[in-house]
Amino acid sequence: MRILVVEDERKLSDNICELLHKELYDVEQAFNGEDALDRVYEQHFDLILLDIMMPGLNGIEVLKALREAENSLPVLMLSARDQVQDRVNGLDAGADDYLSKPFSNAELLARIRSLLRRHSEVKNSVIAYKGLSIDEVKKEVRLMDDIIELTAKEFKILELFMLNPNVTFTRLQLSEYIWGDENTERSNNAIDAHLKNLRKKIGETYIETIRSVGYILKK
Amino acid sequence: MSELEEYKKSLHRVFGEFLHEIKTPLAIMRTHLESEIGNELIPMEVRQKIVLDVEEIARINDLVNDVKTLIDGESDLIRSSFKRESLLELVMDVVETLDVLAQQKDQKISLVSQGNCEIMMNSFKLKQLFFNLINNAIKYTEPGGRISVVFSIDKENISVDIKDTGIGISKEEQEMVFEAFYRSPRTKQEGVGLGLAVSLAIARMHDARIQLQSQLGIGSEFKISFKR
């Protein structure tokens, strides 16, 4: 999978690329909008991470140019700007998803995975692991063939762990994931409570606690 | 434009840019630190400290976002992001999110609605308003207490009433609680005292009013009314 990272802030771009490298993605960097468009027209990519605020052509303009050229490459927008207005502009211009800075690595990876999944040719909506399976389309969870009833938030949490095995999620990351990264009211307690309820339903073995760090699903 | 207004406007712009510029270094620090949280080669005590540091970074970022909301409340710019969406569904989503906290304290949240209604809103901001108010109701109500959320529509208004059986707010404090950075000497909760100020700013963006009725020891009622 090839990802183009378009971000003028060099340090941030390097950090993102290092992270994606570790996850075995092929990464290319572009530091401005014009360069980004050139690369997209010349090479194959599976996804673009596109910063909005850039000198010259900004992210929204790059995106508009792409969509006008009927290029439907999945685009994940990044921005530190007044998030709300940018989110609306970005999505209106044809972005597939949006992430505001500062974002967490886990959130970035989760969004990339789910975007790539959504756009992949082979659509398999079921993820299974040791007798536990979830169907992302039907929103159904089964444990050894028995259907387990989860609340919407519990499902969202379990889906995140199943899509990202062996990734440690902190409680902060989990709250941002289920309540949105713009909500400045958060609660570690609520996350612990969600996890406790989830474990009551699917058993204790799937999601492990790493004390004072977070949670992980080990494969 | 008078000199004073011009000065205010430029100060506003500089402050806005400043808040924006803070976010990039925060993002860089956070990606750096977070990439080490799952690293099993690092001693556990260090990983635990990194988690705490990332939470502090998130706290600065929250503060920046809240102050930004306070300034944006003064401008009309935010209205261009409004979309027509269901208010009841938004409130239901927040209640579902927070119900798990209420359960922990053995509290019951009830949601009653008469009809459904769409309004022009910025759903990200409005969610934060209801999150603040309902979360406060849970925080400031003893275990076993009750919280009710009533959604009602009349000829002129759509209102959401959030009522708790909590510790209440004295008459003298009722004005002050909406001021930015005000912290009640009675509160044992963490925070910097921006929640209600931000909620009020978000209400104003939506042309809505927040009315507070409260009695010490009996409970509080926050009524948010939107024009139809």
Chai-1 contact restraints between the chains, C-beta under 6 A:
chainA,res_idxA,chainB,res_idxB,connection_type,confidence,min_distance_angstrom,max_distance_angstrom,comment,restraint_id
A,E9,B,T24,contact,1.0,0.0,6.0,A-B,restraint_1
A,K11,B,I28,contact,1.0,0.0,6.0,A-B,restraint_2
A,L12,B,I28,contact,1.0,0.0,6.0,A-B,restraint_3
A,N15,B,T31,contact,1.0,0.0,6.0,A-B,restraint_4
A,L19,B,S35,contact,1.0,0.0,6.0,A-B,restraint_5
A,A80,B,H20,contact,1.0,0.0,6.0,A-B,restraint_6
A,A80,B,K23,contact,1.0,0.0,6.0,A-B,restraint_7
A,A80,B,T24,contact,1.0,0.0,6.0,A-B,restraint_8
A,V84,B,S81,contact,1.0,0.0,6.0,A-B,restraint_9
A,V84,B,N122,contact,1.0,0.0,6.0,A-B,restraint_10
A,V84,B,F124,contact,1.0,0.0,6.0,A-B,restraint_11
A,Q85,B,S81,contact,1.0,0.0,6.0,A-B,restraint_12
A,V88,B,S81,contact,1.0,0.0,6.0,A-B,restraint_13
A,K101,B,K23,contact,1.0,0.0,6.0,A-B,restraint_14
A,K101,B,A27,contact,1.0,0.0,6.0,A-B,restraint_15
A,P102,B,L26,contact,1.0,0.0,6.0,A-B,restraint_16
A,P102,B,A27,contact,1.0,0.0,6.0,A-B,restraint_17
A,P102,B,R30,contact,1.0,0.0,6.0,A-B,restraint_18
A,P102,B,N61,contact,1.0,0.0,6.0,A-B,restraint_19
A,S104,B,E34,contact,1.0,0.0,6.0,A-B,restraint_20
A,N105,B,T31,contact,1.0,0.0,6.0,A-B,restraint_21
A,N105,B,E34,contact,1.0,0.0,6.0,A-B,restraint_22
A,N105,B,S35,contact,1.0,0.0,6.0,A-B,restraint_23
A,T168,B,I37,contact,1.0,0.0,6.0,A-B,restraint_24
A,T168,B,G38,contact,1.0,0.0,6.0,A-B,restraint_25
A,T170,B,V51,contact,1.0,0.0,6.0,A-B,restraint_26
A,L172,B,E55,contact,1.0,0.0,6.0,A-B,restraint_27
A,L172,B,A58,contact,1.0,0.0,6.0,A-B,restraint_28
A,E182,B,F124,contact,1.0,0.0,6.0,A-B,restraint_29
A,N183,B,Q128,contact,1.0,0.0,6.0,A-B,restraint_30
A,N183,B,F131,contact,1.0,0.0,6.0,A-B,restraint_31
A,T184,B,D62,contact,1.0,0.0,6.0,A-B,restraint_32
A,T184,B,N65,contact,1.0,0.0,6.0,A-B,restraint_33
A,T184,B,D66,contact,1.0,0.0,6.0,A-B,restraint_34
A,E185,B,F131,contact,1.0,0.0,6.0,A-B,restraint_35
A,E185,B,N132,contact,1.0,0.0,6.0,A-B,restraint_36
A,E185,B,N135,contact,1.0,0.0,6.0,A-B,restraint_37
A,A190,B,V100,contact,1.0,0.0,6.0,A-B,restraint_38
A,A190,B,L101,contact,1.0,0.0,6.0,A-B,restraint_39
A,A193,B,V100,contact,1.0,0.0,6.0,A-B,restraint_40
A,A193,B,Q104,contact,1.0,0.0,6.0,A-B,restraint_41
A,H194,B,V100,contact,1.0,0.0,6.0,A-B,restraint_42
A,S212,B,Q48,contact,1.0,0.0,6.0,A-B,restraint_43
A,V213,B,R47,contact,1.0,0.0,6.0,A-B,restraint_44
A,V213,B,Q48,contact,1.0,0.0,6.0,A-B,restraint_45
A,V213,B,V51,contact,1.0,0.0,6.0,A-B,restraint_46
